[in-house]
Amino acid sequence: MKAIILAGGKGTRLRPLTYAIPKPLLPVGGKPVIEYVIKNLKTLPDLETIYVGVSHQKELIERYFNHVDYGVPVKTISTLCWETGGDLKCIVNEESIDERVVVAYGDNVTKINIKEMVETHKKDGFLGTVALFEVPNEDVERFGIAKLDGNKISKFIEKPKKEEAPSNLANAGYYVLEPEALRMLGYEKTKVEFSLFPQLAEMGKLGAYSTELPYWLDIGTIESYRKANRMMEGIISP
């Protein structure tokens, strides 16, 4: 099985840090943020390759990967910084991927059972399965929010207004897609959260993997990056 990490953002809201350090390599708790994502993906027993889509400072990221042995090939792919949908399509086309894949976002720090998510996806038989976790009601405007009908996502809304959110179940930044879903991606600048997910939900083909996460941190801004490091100091032993 193959996995894709979407790490194409330039990290403009993290400047001046990202002038010198690519966003995926910014340290959180003493190690690059992308290391947390790779560690989660490596729990897949049949993982063959991890593709990392980047659009900025690719040479620096490749240089880092060349000095680390993950026990599984990690390959960087140039993308167009076309959001989650466009960059995912770039990688799928570049590598001629036509099989089930796990997709993860490269700027989130969490611990999630990827193996269980994939097993749930296989069992339920949807074209896509999104990992969901509960967030406080006051935070729903920051996430993609799902409405469930059993284990099926009947509606997916990206960053809804608080009063319009159908639940507090948020996209954790990990999902599984079948080849048919990958073929539905357009070669354009778009987010899967605005295009593919709502379309699959309307078709009744989008499943949910609801899970409890011990922590979930993003590093999108200087403020959230500082918060992530403070929190990880209390989670990771020195």
PAGU-602037 format. One record per residue (C-alpha): residue number from 1; residue in three letters; y, z, x. Coordinates in nm, 3 decimals. Each point is the difference from the previous one (the first is absolute). Layout:
N
<rec><resi>NUM</resi><resn>ALA</resn><yy>Y</yy><zz>Z</zz><xx>X</xx></rec>
...
END
This chain:
238
<rec><resi>1</resi><resn>MET</resn><yy>0.000</yy><zz>0.000</zz><xx>0.000</xx></rec>
<rec><resi>2</resi><resn>LYS</resn><yy>0.354</yy><zz>-0.072</zz><xx>0.116</xx></rec>
<rec><resi>3</resi><resn>ALA</resn><yy>0.315</yy><zz>0.210</zz><xx>-0.035</xx></rec>
<rec><resi>4</resi><resn>ILE</resn><yy>0.366</yy><zz>-0.097</zz><xx>0.005</xx></rec>
<rec><resi>5</resi><resn>ILE</resn><yy>0.291</yy><zz>0.223</zz><xx>0.093</xx></rec>
<rec><resi>6</resi><resn>LEU</resn><yy>0.339</yy><zz>-0.124</zz><xx>-0.119</xx></rec>
<rec><resi>7</resi><resn>ALA</resn><yy>0.256</yy><zz>0.109</zz><xx>0.260</xx></rec>
<rec><resi>8</resi><resn>GLY</resn><yy>0.252</yy><zz>-0.280</zz><xx>-0.021</xx></rec>
<rec><resi>9</resi><resn>GLY</resn><yy>0.316</yy><zz>0.198</zz><xx>-0.063</xx></rec>
<rec><resi>10</resi><resn>LYS</resn><yy>0.273</yy><zz>0.006</zz><xx>0.265</xx></rec>
<rec><resi>11</resi><resn>GLY</resn><yy>0.079</yy><zz>0.366</zz><xx>-0.066</xx></rec>
<rec><resi>12</resi><resn>THR</resn><yy>0.373</yy><zz>-0.059</zz><xx>-0.044</xx></rec>
<rec><resi>13</resi><resn>ARG</resn><yy>0.044</yy><zz>0.334</zz><xx>-0.176</xx></rec>
<rec><resi>14</resi><resn>LEU</resn><yy>-0.155</yy><zz>0.172</zz><xx>0.302</xx></rec>
<rec><resi>15</resi><resn>ARG</resn><yy>0.252</yy><zz>-0.134</zz><xx>0.250</xx></rec>
<rec><resi>16</resi><resn>PRO</resn><yy>0.089</yy><zz>0.086</zz><xx>0.274</xx></rec>
<rec><resi>17</resi><resn>LEU</resn><yy>-0.364</yy><zz>0.117</zz><xx>0.055</xx></rec>
<rec><resi>18</resi><resn>THR</resn><yy>-0.146</yy><zz>-0.343</zz><xx>-0.075</xx></rec>
<rec><resi>19</resi><resn>TYR</resn><yy>0.228</yy><zz>-0.182</zz><xx>0.244</xx></rec>
<rec><resi>20</resi><resn>ALA</resn><yy>-0.240</yy><zz>0.113</zz><xx>0.272</xx></rec>
<rec><resi>21</resi><resn>ILE</resn><yy>-0.319</yy><zz>0.100</zz><xx>-0.182</xx></rec>
<rec><resi>22</resi><resn>PRO</resn><yy>-0.168</yy><zz>-0.218</zz><xx>-0.266</xx></rec>
<rec><resi>23</resi><resn>LYS</resn><yy>-0.029</yy><zz>0.181</zz><xx>-0.333</xx></rec>
<rec><resi>24</resi><resn>PRO</resn><yy>-0.386</yy><zz>0.010</zz><xx>0.005</xx></rec>
<rec><resi>25</resi><resn>LEU</resn><yy>0.012</yy><zz>0.177</zz><xx>0.337</xx></rec>
<rec><resi>26</resi><resn>LEU</resn><yy>0.250</yy><zz>0.271</zz><xx>-0.088</xx></rec>
<rec><resi>27</resi><resn>PRO</resn><yy>-0.171</yy><zz>0.332</zz><xx>0.075</xx></rec>
<rec><resi>28</resi><resn>VAL</resn><yy>-0.080</yy><zz>0.244</zz><xx>-0.277</xx></rec>
<rec><resi>29</resi><resn>GLY</resn><yy>-0.165</yy><zz>0.323</zz><xx>0.106</xx></rec>
<rec><resi>30</resi><resn>GLY</resn><yy>-0.035</yy><zz>-0.139</zz><xx>0.351</xx></rec>
<rec><resi>31</resi><resn>LYS</resn><yy>-0.165</yy><zz>-0.333</zz><xx>-0.077</xx></rec>
<rec><resi>32</resi><resn>PRO</resn><yy>0.115</yy><zz>-0.338</zz><xx>-0.139</xx></rec>
<rec><resi>33</resi><resn>VAL</resn><yy>0.013</yy><zz>-0.017</zz><xx>-0.377</xx></rec>
<rec><resi>34</resi><resn>ILE</resn><yy>-0.236</yy><zz>-0.298</zz><xx>-0.009</xx></rec>
<rec><resi>35</resi><resn>GLU</resn><yy>-0.269</yy><zz>0.213</zz><xx>0.167</xx></rec>
<rec><resi>36</resi><resn>TYR</resn><yy>-0.036</yy><zz>0.200</zz><xx>-0.323</xx></rec>
<rec><resi>37</resi><resn>VAL</resn><yy>-0.061</yy><zz>-0.322</zz><xx>-0.193</xx></rec>
<rec><resi>38</resi><resn>ILE</resn><yy>-0.256</yy><zz>-0.129</zz><xx>0.250</xx></rec>
<rec><resi>39</resi><resn>LYS</resn><yy>-0.180</yy><zz>0.334</zz><xx>-0.003</xx></rec>
<rec><resi>40</resi><resn>ASN</resn><yy>-0.037</yy><zz>-0.022</zz><xx>-0.380</xx></rec>
<rec><resi>41</resi><resn>LEU</resn><yy>-0.125</yy><zz>-0.359</zz><xx>0.014</xx></rec>
<rec><resi>42</resi><resn>LYS</resn><yy>-0.255</yy><zz>0.078</zz><xx>0.270</xx></rec>
<rec><resi>43</resi><resn>THR</resn><yy>-0.194</yy><zz>0.215</zz><xx>-0.248</xx></rec>
<rec><resi>44</resi><resn>LEU</resn><yy>-0.132</yy><zz>-0.327</zz><xx>-0.147</xx></rec>
<rec><resi>45</resi><resn>PRO</resn><yy>-0.355</yy><zz>-0.032</zz><xx>0.136</xx></rec>
<rec><resi>46</resi><resn>ASP</resn><yy>-0.001</yy><zz>-0.382</zz><xx>-0.005</xx></rec>
<rec><resi>47</resi><resn>LEU</resn><yy>0.352</yy><zz>-0.059</zz><xx>0.132</xx></rec>
<rec><resi>48</resi><resn>GLU</resn><yy>0.009</yy><zz>-0.316</zz><xx>0.216</xx></rec>
<rec><resi>49</resi><resn>THR</resn><yy>0.367</yy><zz>-0.064</zz><xx>0.078</xx></rec>
<rec><resi>50</resi><resn>ILE</resn><yy>0.341</yy><zz>0.152</zz><xx>-0.069</xx></rec>
<rec><resi>51</resi><resn>TYR</resn><yy>0.286</yy><zz>-0.248</zz><xx>-0.031</xx></rec>
<rec><resi>52</resi><resn>VAL</resn><yy>0.352</yy><zz>0.135</zz><xx>0.044</xx></rec>
<rec><resi>53</resi><resn>GLY</resn><yy>0.278</yy><zz>-0.215</zz><xx>-0.145</xx></rec>
<rec><resi>54</resi><resn>VAL</resn><yy>0.326</yy><zz>0.035</zz><xx>0.194</xx></rec>
<rec><resi>55</resi><resn>SER</resn><yy>0.325</yy><zz>-0.195</zz><xx>-0.001</xx></rec>
<rec><resi>56</resi><resn>HIS</resn><yy>0.198</yy><zz>0.192</zz><xx>0.261</xx></rec>
<rec><resi>57</resi><resn>GLN</resn><yy>-0.067</yy><zz>0.108</zz><xx>0.359</xx></rec>
<rec><resi>58</resi><resn>LYS</resn><yy>-0.351</yy><zz>-0.143</zz><xx>-0.012</xx></rec>
<rec><resi>59</resi><resn>GLU</resn><yy>-0.036</yy><zz>-0.004</zz><xx>0.379</xx></rec>
<rec><resi>60</resi><resn>LEU</resn><yy>0.062</yy><zz>0.376</zz><xx>0.026</xx></rec>
<rec><resi>61</resi><resn>ILE</resn><yy>-0.252</yy><zz>0.075</zz><xx>-0.275</xx></rec>
<rec><resi>62</resi><resn>GLU</resn><yy>-0.263</yy><zz>-0.226</zz><xx>0.158</xx></rec>
<rec><resi>63</resi><resn>ARG</resn><yy>0.057</yy><zz>0.165</zz><xx>0.338</xx></rec>
<rec><resi>64</resi><resn>TYR</resn><yy>-0.068</yy><zz>0.340</zz><xx>-0.156</xx></rec>
<rec><resi>65</resi><resn>PHE</resn><yy>-0.319</yy><zz>-0.116</zz><xx>-0.171</xx></rec>
<rec><resi>66</resi><resn>ASN</resn><yy>-0.125</yy><zz>-0.155</zz><xx>0.324</xx></rec>
<rec><resi>67</resi><resn>HIS</resn><yy>-0.006</yy><zz>0.346</zz><xx>0.156</xx></rec>
<rec><resi>68</resi><resn>VAL</resn><yy>-0.187</yy><zz>0.176</zz><xx>-0.282</xx></rec>
<rec><resi>69</resi><resn>ASP</resn><yy>-0.368</yy><zz>-0.030</zz><xx>-0.086</xx></rec>
<rec><resi>70</resi><resn>TYR</resn><yy>-0.055</yy><zz>0.051</zz><xx>-0.373</xx></rec>
<rec><resi>71</resi><resn>GLY</resn><yy>-0.364</yy><zz>-0.103</zz><xx>0.004</xx></rec>
<rec><resi>72</resi><resn>VAL</resn><yy>0.092</yy><zz>-0.292</zz><xx>-0.228</xx></rec>
<rec><resi>73</resi><resn>PRO</resn><yy>0.210</yy><zz>-0.311</zz><xx>0.076</xx></rec>
<rec><resi>74</resi><resn>VAL</resn><yy>0.369</yy><zz>0.032</zz><xx>-0.091</xx></rec>
<rec><resi>75</resi><resn>LYS</resn><yy>0.188</yy><zz>-0.331</zz><xx>-0.018</xx></rec>
<rec><resi>76</resi><resn>THR</resn><yy>0.373</yy><zz>-0.045</zz><xx>-0.058</xx></rec>
<rec><resi>77</resi><resn>ILE</resn><yy>0.112</yy><zz>-0.288</zz><xx>-0.224</xx></rec>
<rec><resi>78</resi><resn>SER</resn><yy>0.355</yy><zz>-0.132</zz><xx>-0.019</xx></rec>
<rec><resi>79</resi><resn>THR</resn><yy>0.145</yy><zz>0.015</zz><xx>-0.352</xx></rec>
<rec><resi>80</resi><resn>LEU</resn><yy>0.327</yy><zz>-0.114</zz><xx>-0.152</xx></rec>
<rec><resi>81</resi><resn>CYS</resn><yy>0.126</yy><zz>0.338</zz><xx>-0.121</xx></rec>
<rec><resi>82</resi><resn>TRP</resn><yy>-0.063</yy><zz>-0.129</zz><xx>-0.353</xx></rec>
<rec><resi>83</resi><resn>GLU</resn><yy>-0.076</yy><zz>0.337</zz><xx>-0.157</xx></rec>
<rec><resi>84</resi><resn>THR</resn><yy>-0.352</yy><zz>0.119</zz><xx>-0.080</xx></rec>
<rec><resi>85</resi><resn>GLY</resn><yy>-0.105</yy><zz>-0.311</zz><xx>-0.193</xx></rec>
<rec><resi>86</resi><resn>GLY</resn><yy>0.140</yy><zz>-0.266</zz><xx>0.231</xx></rec>
<rec><resi>87</resi><resn>ASP</resn><yy>-0.118</yy><zz>0.170</zz><xx>0.319</xx></rec>
<rec><resi>88</resi><resn>LEU</resn><yy>-0.345</yy><zz>0.060</zz><xx>-0.143</xx></rec>
<rec><resi>89</resi><resn>LYS</resn><yy>-0.022</yy><zz>-0.371</zz><xx>-0.086</xx></rec>
<rec><resi>90</resi><resn>CYS</resn><yy>0.104</yy><zz>-0.088</zz><xx>0.358</xx></rec>
<rec><resi>91</resi><resn>ILE</resn><yy>-0.287</yy><zz>0.205</zz><xx>0.143</xx></rec>
<rec><resi>92</resi><resn>VAL</resn><yy>-0.256</yy><zz>-0.129</zz><xx>-0.251</xx></rec>
<rec><resi>93</resi><resn>ASN</resn><yy>0.097</yy><zz>-0.360</zz><xx>0.078</xx></rec>
<rec><resi>94</resi><resn>GLU</resn><yy>0.022</yy><zz>0.047</zz><xx>0.377</xx></rec>
<rec><resi>95</resi><resn>GLU</resn><yy>-0.347</yy><zz>0.157</zz><xx>0.022</xx></rec>
<rec><resi>96</resi><resn>SER</resn><yy>-0.160</yy><zz>-0.199</zz><xx>-0.286</xx></rec>
<rec><resi>97</resi><resn>ILE</resn><yy>-0.104</yy><zz>0.324</zz><xx>-0.171</xx></rec>
<rec><resi>98</resi><resn>ASP</resn><yy>-0.208</yy><zz>-0.061</zz><xx>-0.311</xx></rec>
<rec><resi>99</resi><resn>GLU</resn><yy>-0.182</yy><zz>0.329</zz><xx>-0.047</xx></rec>
<rec><resi>100</resi><resn>ARG</resn><yy>0.061</yy><zz>0.351</zz><xx>-0.126</xx></rec>
<rec><resi>101</resi><resn>VAL</resn><yy>0.270</yy><zz>0.179</zz><xx>0.205</xx></rec>
<rec><resi>102</resi><resn>VAL</resn><yy>0.158</yy><zz>0.343</zz><xx>0.020</xx></rec>
<rec><resi>103</resi><resn>VAL</resn><yy>0.379</yy><zz>-0.008</zz><xx>0.027</xx></rec>
<rec><resi>104</resi><resn>ALA</resn><yy>0.212</yy><zz>0.287</zz><xx>0.131</xx></rec>
<rec><resi>105</resi><resn>TYR</resn><yy>0.368</yy><zz>0.054</zz><xx>0.067</xx></rec>
<rec><resi>106</resi><resn>GLY</resn><yy>0.089</yy><zz>0.085</zz><xx>0.356</xx></rec>
<rec><resi>107</resi><resn>ASP</resn><yy>0.278</yy><zz>0.252</zz><xx>-0.059</xx></rec>
<rec><resi>108</resi><resn>ASN</resn><yy>-0.179</yy><zz>0.273</zz><xx>-0.197</xx></rec>
<rec><resi>109</resi><resn>VAL</resn><yy>-0.164</yy><zz>0.312</zz><xx>0.141</xx></rec>
<rec><resi>110</resi><resn>THR</resn><yy>-0.287</yy><zz>0.133</zz><xx>-0.208</xx></rec>
<rec><resi>111</resi><resn>LYS</resn><yy>-0.371</yy><zz>0.070</zz><xx>0.002</xx></rec>
<rec><resi>112</resi><resn>ILE</resn><yy>-0.204</yy><zz>-0.196</zz><xx>-0.253</xx></rec>
<rec><resi>113</resi><resn>ASN</resn><yy>-0.368</yy><zz>-0.072</zz><xx>-0.057</xx></rec>
<rec><resi>114</resi><resn>ILE</resn><yy>-0.006</yy><zz>-0.378</zz><xx>0.044</xx></rec>
<rec><resi>115</resi><resn>LYS</resn><yy>-0.378</yy><zz>-0.015</zz><xx>-0.020</xx></rec>
<rec><resi>116</resi><resn>GLU</resn><yy>0.004</yy><zz>0.165</zz><xx>-0.343</xx></rec>
<rec><resi>117</resi><resn>MET</resn><yy>0.281</yy><zz>-0.229</zz><xx>-0.116</xx></rec>
<rec><resi>118</resi><resn>VAL</resn><yy>-0.199</yy><zz>-0.310</zz><xx>0.093</xx></rec>
<rec><resi>119</resi><resn>GLU</resn><yy>-0.317</yy><zz>0.138</zz><xx>-0.164</xx></rec>
<rec><resi>120</resi><resn>THR</resn><yy>0.199</yy><zz>0.067</zz><xx>-0.318</xx></rec>
<rec><resi>121</resi><resn>HIS</resn><yy>0.135</yy><zz>-0.354</zz><xx>0.009</xx></rec>
<rec><resi>122</resi><resn>LYS</resn><yy>-0.346</yy><zz>-0.152</zz><xx>0.041</xx></rec>
<rec><resi>123</resi><resn>LYS</resn><yy>-0.141</yy><zz>0.208</zz><xx>-0.283</xx></rec>
<rec><resi>124</resi><resn>ASP</resn><yy>0.277</yy><zz>-0.079</zz><xx>-0.248</xx></rec>
<rec><resi>125</resi><resn>GLY</resn><yy>0.011</yy><zz>-0.374</zz><xx>0.071</xx></rec>
<rec><resi>126</resi><resn>PHE</resn><yy>0.375</yy><zz>-0.060</zz><xx>-0.019</xx></rec>
<rec><resi>127</resi><resn>LEU</resn><yy>0.186</yy><zz>-0.270</zz><xx>0.197</xx></rec>
<rec><resi>128</resi><resn>GLY</resn><yy>0.217</yy><zz>0.270</zz><xx>0.151</xx></rec>
<rec><resi>129</resi><resn>THR</resn><yy>-0.004</yy><zz>0.378</zz><xx>0.029</xx></rec>
<rec><resi>130</resi><resn>VAL</resn><yy>0.306</yy><zz>0.209</zz><xx>0.086</xx></rec>
<rec><resi>131</resi><resn>ALA</resn><yy>-0.014</yy><zz>0.351</zz><xx>0.143</xx></rec>
<rec><resi>132</resi><resn>LEU</resn><yy>0.213</yy><zz>0.232</zz><xx>-0.215</xx></rec>
<rec><resi>133</resi><resn>PHE</resn><yy>0.122</yy><zz>0.355</zz><xx>0.048</xx></rec>
<rec><resi>134</resi><resn>GLU</resn><yy>0.218</yy><zz>0.232</zz><xx>-0.203</xx></rec>
<rec><resi>135</resi><resn>VAL</resn><yy>0.365</yy><zz>0.039</zz><xx>0.093</xx></rec>
<rec><resi>136</resi><resn>PRO</resn><yy>0.264</yy><zz>0.231</zz><xx>-0.150</xx></rec>
<rec><resi>137</resi><resn>ASN</resn><yy>0.167</yy><zz>-0.150</zz><xx>-0.305</xx></rec>
<rec><resi>138</resi><resn>GLU</resn><yy>0.335</yy><zz>-0.001</zz><xx>0.178</xx></rec>
<rec><resi>139</resi><resn>ASP</resn><yy>-0.146</yy><zz>-0.231</zz><xx>0.269</xx></rec>
<rec><resi>140</resi><resn>VAL</resn><yy>-0.144</yy><zz>-0.278</zz><xx>-0.218</xx></rec>
<rec><resi>141</resi><resn>GLU</resn><yy>0.299</yy><zz>-0.227</zz><xx>0.065</xx></rec>
<rec><resi>142</resi><resn>ARG</resn><yy>-0.108</yy><zz>-0.028</zz><xx>0.366</xx></rec>
<rec><resi>143</resi><resn>PHE</resn><yy>-0.349</yy><zz>-0.138</zz><xx>-0.073</xx></rec>
<rec><resi>144</resi><resn>GLY</resn><yy>-0.204</yy><zz>-0.256</zz><xx>-0.184</xx></rec>
<rec><resi>145</resi><resn>ILE</resn><yy>-0.131</yy><zz>0.185</zz><xx>-0.308</xx></rec>
<rec><resi>146</resi><resn>ALA</resn><yy>-0.316</yy><zz>-0.077</zz><xx>-0.194</xx></rec>
<rec><resi>147</resi><resn>LYS</resn><yy>-0.102</yy><zz>0.056</zz><xx>-0.361</xx></rec>
<rec><resi>148</resi><resn>LEU</resn><yy>-0.373</yy><zz>0.058</zz><xx>-0.034</xx></rec>
<rec><resi>149</resi><resn>ASP</resn><yy>-0.252</yy><zz>-0.088</zz><xx>-0.267</xx></rec>
<rec><resi>150</resi><resn>GLY</resn><yy>-0.304</yy><zz>0.183</zz><xx>0.131</xx></rec>
<rec><resi>151</resi><resn>ASN</resn><yy>-0.051</yy><zz>-0.126</zz><xx>0.354</xx></rec>
<rec><resi>152</resi><resn>LYS</resn><yy>0.194</yy><zz>-0.320</zz><xx>-0.072</xx></rec>
<rec><resi>153</resi><resn>ILE</resn><yy>0.371</yy><zz>-0.048</zz><xx>0.072</xx></rec>
<rec><resi>154</resi><resn>SER</resn><yy>0.146</yy><zz>-0.143</zz><xx>-0.320</xx></rec>
<rec><resi>155</resi><resn>LYS</resn><yy>0.359</yy><zz>-0.015</zz><xx>0.131</xx></rec>
<rec><resi>156</resi><resn>PHE</resn><yy>0.158</yy><zz>0.014</zz><xx>0.344</xx></rec>
<rec><resi>157</resi><resn>ILE</resn><yy>0.375</yy><zz>0.047</zz><xx>0.044</xx></rec>
<rec><resi>158</resi><resn>GLU</resn><yy>0.168</yy><zz>0.000</zz><xx>0.339</xx></rec>
<rec><resi>159</resi><resn>LYS</resn><yy>0.262</yy><zz>0.274</zz><xx>0.037</xx></rec>
<rec><resi>160</resi><resn>PRO</resn><yy>0.067</yy><zz>0.057</zz><xx>-0.370</xx></rec>
<rec><resi>161</resi><resn>LYS</resn><yy>0.284</yy><zz>0.208</zz><xx>-0.131</xx></rec>
<rec><resi>162</resi><resn>LYS</resn><yy>-0.117</yy><zz>0.355</zz><xx>-0.058</xx></rec>
<rec><resi>163</resi><resn>GLU</resn><yy>0.018</yy><zz>-0.033</zz><xx>-0.378</xx></rec>
<rec><resi>164</resi><resn>GLU</resn><yy>-0.199</yy><zz>-0.326</zz><xx>0.008</xx></rec>
<rec><resi>165</resi><resn>ALA</resn><yy>-0.284</yy><zz>0.115</zz><xx>0.227</xx></rec>
<rec><resi>166</resi><resn>PRO</resn><yy>-0.333</yy><zz>-0.012</zz><xx>-0.188</xx></rec>
<rec><resi>167</resi><resn>SER</resn><yy>-0.145</yy><zz>0.281</zz><xx>0.215</xx></rec>
<rec><resi>168</resi><resn>ASN</resn><yy>0.045</yy><zz>0.173</zz><xx>0.334</xx></rec>
<rec><resi>169</resi><resn>LEU</resn><yy>-0.294</yy><zz>-0.180</zz><xx>0.165</xx></rec>
<rec><resi>170</resi><resn>ALA</resn><yy>0.141</yy><zz>-0.180</zz><xx>0.303</xx></rec>
<rec><resi>171</resi><resn>ASN</resn><yy>-0.118</yy><zz>-0.274</zz><xx>0.233</xx></rec>
<rec><resi>172</resi><resn>ALA</resn><yy>-0.122</yy><zz>0.169</zz><xx>0.320</xx></rec>
<rec><resi>173</resi><resn>GLY</resn><yy>0.036</yy><zz>-0.319</zz><xx>0.205</xx></rec>
<rec><resi>174</resi><resn>TYR</resn><yy>-0.373</yy><zz>-0.077</zz><xx>0.019</xx></rec>
<rec><resi>175</resi><resn>TYR</resn><yy>-0.186</yy><zz>-0.253</zz><xx>-0.213</xx></rec>
<rec><resi>176</resi><resn>VAL</resn><yy>-0.301</yy><zz>-0.232</zz><xx>-0.011</xx></rec>
<rec><resi>177</resi><resn>LEU</resn><yy>0.023</yy><zz>-0.366</zz><xx>-0.096</xx></rec>
<rec><resi>178</resi><resn>GLU</resn><yy>-0.266</yy><zz>-0.258</zz><xx>-0.079</xx></rec>
<rec><resi>179</resi><resn>PRO</resn><yy>0.025</yy><zz>-0.364</zz><xx>0.118</xx></rec>
<rec><resi>180</resi><resn>GLU</resn><yy>0.107</yy><zz>-0.113</zz><xx>-0.348</xx></rec>
<rec><resi>181</resi><resn>ALA</resn><yy>0.293</yy><zz>0.242</zz><xx>0.012</xx></rec>
<rec><resi>182</resi><resn>LEU</resn><yy>0.096</yy><zz>-0.121</zz><xx>0.348</xx></rec>
<rec><resi>183</resi><resn>ARG</resn><yy>0.006</yy><zz>-0.358</zz><xx>-0.129</xx></rec>
<rec><resi>184</resi><resn>MET</resn><yy>0.248</yy><zz>0.107</zz><xx>-0.268</xx></rec>
<rec><resi>185</resi><resn>LEU</resn><yy>0.258</yy><zz>0.093</zz><xx>0.264</xx></rec>
<rec><resi>186</resi><resn>GLY</resn><yy>0.293</yy><zz>-0.238</zz><xx>0.024</xx></rec>
<rec><resi>187</resi><resn>TYR</resn><yy>0.137</yy><zz>-0.123</zz><xx>0.331</xx></rec>
<rec><resi>188</resi><resn>GLU</resn><yy>0.341</yy><zz>0.152</zz><xx>-0.068</xx></rec>
<rec><resi>189</resi><resn>LYS</resn><yy>0.210</yy><zz>0.307</zz><xx>0.063</xx></rec>
<rec><resi>190</resi><resn>THR</resn><yy>-0.126</yy><zz>0.249</zz><xx>-0.255</xx></rec>
<rec><resi>191</resi><resn>LYS</resn><yy>-0.164</yy><zz>0.339</zz><xx>-0.034</xx></rec>
<rec><resi>192</resi><resn>VAL</resn><yy>-0.352</yy><zz>0.032</zz><xx>-0.136</xx></rec>
<rec><resi>193</resi><resn>GLU</resn><yy>0.142</yy><zz>0.292</zz><xx>-0.197</xx></rec>
<rec><resi>194</resi><resn>PHE</resn><yy>0.223</yy><zz>-0.240</zz><xx>-0.195</xx></rec>
<rec><resi>195</resi><resn>SER</resn><yy>-0.233</yy><zz>-0.298</zz><xx>-0.022</xx></rec>
<rec><resi>196</resi><resn>LEU</resn><yy>-0.372</yy><zz>0.048</zz><xx>0.063</xx></rec>
<rec><resi>197</resi><resn>PHE</resn><yy>-0.052</yy><zz>0.355</zz><xx>-0.129</xx></rec>
<rec><resi>198</resi><resn>PRO</resn><yy>0.171</yy><zz>-0.051</zz><xx>-0.339</xx></rec>
<rec><resi>199</resi><resn>GLN</resn><yy>-0.183</yy><zz>-0.332</zz><xx>-0.040</xx></rec>
<rec><resi>200</resi><resn>LEU</resn><yy>-0.340</yy><zz>0.154</zz><xx>0.072</xx></rec>
<rec><resi>201</resi><resn>ALA</resn><yy>0.079</yy><zz>0.291</zz><xx>-0.230</xx></rec>
<rec><resi>202</resi><resn>GLU</resn><yy>0.088</yy><zz>-0.238</zz><xx>-0.283</xx></rec>
<rec><resi>203</resi><resn>MET</resn><yy>-0.333</yy><zz>-0.178</zz><xx>0.059</xx></rec>
<rec><resi>204</resi><resn>GLY</resn><yy>-0.185</yy><zz>0.333</zz><xx>-0.016</xx></rec>
<rec><resi>205</resi><resn>LYS</resn><yy>-0.120</yy><zz>-0.057</zz><xx>0.358</xx></rec>
<rec><resi>206</resi><resn>LEU</resn><yy>0.181</yy><zz>0.280</zz><xx>0.188</xx></rec>
<rec><resi>207</resi><resn>GLY</resn><yy>-0.186</yy><zz>0.324</zz><xx>0.060</xx></rec>
<rec><resi>208</resi><resn>ALA</resn><yy>0.110</yy><zz>0.346</zz><xx>0.109</xx></rec>
<rec><resi>209</resi><resn>TYR</resn><yy>-0.130</yy><zz>0.227</zz><xx>0.270</xx></rec>
<rec><resi>210</resi><resn>SER</resn><yy>0.169</yy><zz>0.328</zz><xx>-0.092</xx></rec>
<rec><resi>211</resi><resn>THR</resn><yy>-0.016</yy><zz>0.253</zz><xx>0.278</xx></rec>
<rec><resi>212</resi><resn>GLU</resn><yy>0.152</yy><zz>0.322</zz><xx>0.125</xx></rec>
<rec><resi>213</resi><resn>LEU</resn><yy>0.169</yy><zz>-0.037</zz><xx>0.337</xx></rec>
<rec><resi>214</resi><resn>PRO</resn><yy>0.053</yy><zz>0.297</zz><xx>0.232</xx></rec>
<rec><resi>215</resi><resn>TYR</resn><yy>0.336</yy><zz>-0.152</zz><xx>0.096</xx></rec>
<rec><resi>216</resi><resn>TRP</resn><yy>0.186</yy><zz>-0.329</zz><xx>-0.036</xx></rec>
<rec><resi>217</resi><resn>LEU</resn><yy>0.303</yy><zz>-0.073</zz><xx>0.215</xx></rec>
<rec><resi>218</resi><resn>ASP</resn><yy>0.205</yy><zz>-0.313</zz><xx>0.054</xx></rec>
<rec><resi>219</resi><resn>ILE</resn><yy>0.237</yy><zz>-0.080</zz><xx>0.285</xx></rec>
<rec><resi>220</resi><resn>GLY</resn><yy>0.230</yy><zz>-0.246</zz><xx>-0.174</xx></rec>
<rec><resi>221</resi><resn>THR</resn><yy>0.325</yy><zz>0.172</zz><xx>0.097</xx></rec>
<rec><resi>222</resi><resn>ILE</resn><yy>0.127</yy><zz>0.226</zz><xx>0.275</xx></rec>
<rec><resi>223</resi><resn>GLU</resn><yy>-0.004</yy><zz>0.291</zz><xx>-0.246</xx></rec>
<rec><resi>224</resi><resn>SER</resn><yy>-0.360</yy><zz>-0.061</zz><xx>-0.113</xx></rec>
<rec><resi>225</resi><resn>TYR</resn><yy>-0.108</yy><zz>-0.058</zz><xx>0.360</xx></rec>
<rec><resi>226</resi><resn>ARG</resn><yy>0.138</yy><zz>0.337</zz><xx>0.105</xx></rec>
<rec><resi>227</resi><resn>LYS</resn><yy>-0.164</yy><zz>0.163</zz><xx>-0.301</xx></rec>
<rec><resi>228</resi><resn>ALA</resn><yy>-0.335</yy><zz>-0.159</zz><xx>0.086</xx></rec>
<rec><resi>229</resi><resn>ASN</resn><yy>0.012</yy><zz>0.136</zz><xx>0.353</xx></rec>
<rec><resi>230</resi><resn>ARG</resn><yy>0.094</yy><zz>0.349</zz><xx>-0.118</xx></rec>
<rec><resi>231</resi><resn>MET</resn><yy>-0.285</yy><zz>0.003</zz><xx>-0.251</xx></rec>
<rec><resi>232</resi><resn>MET</resn><yy>-0.257</yy><zz>-0.134</zz><xx>0.246</xx></rec>
<rec><resi>233</resi><resn>GLU</resn><yy>0.087</yy><zz>0.280</zz><xx>0.241</xx></rec>
<rec><resi>234</resi><resn>GLY</resn><yy>-0.148</yy><zz>0.238</zz><xx>-0.256</xx></rec>
<rec><resi>235</resi><resn>ILE</resn><yy>-0.307</yy><zz>-0.218</zz><xx>-0.066</xx></rec>
<rec><resi>236</resi><resn>ILE</resn><yy>-0.108</yy><zz>-0.110</zz><xx>0.347</xx></rec>
<rec><resi>237</resi><resn>SER</resn><yy>-0.105</yy><zz>0.266</zz><xx>0.249</xx></rec>
<rec><resi>238</resi><resn>PRO</resn><yy>0.192</yy><zz>-0.012</zz><xx>0.332</xx></rec>
END
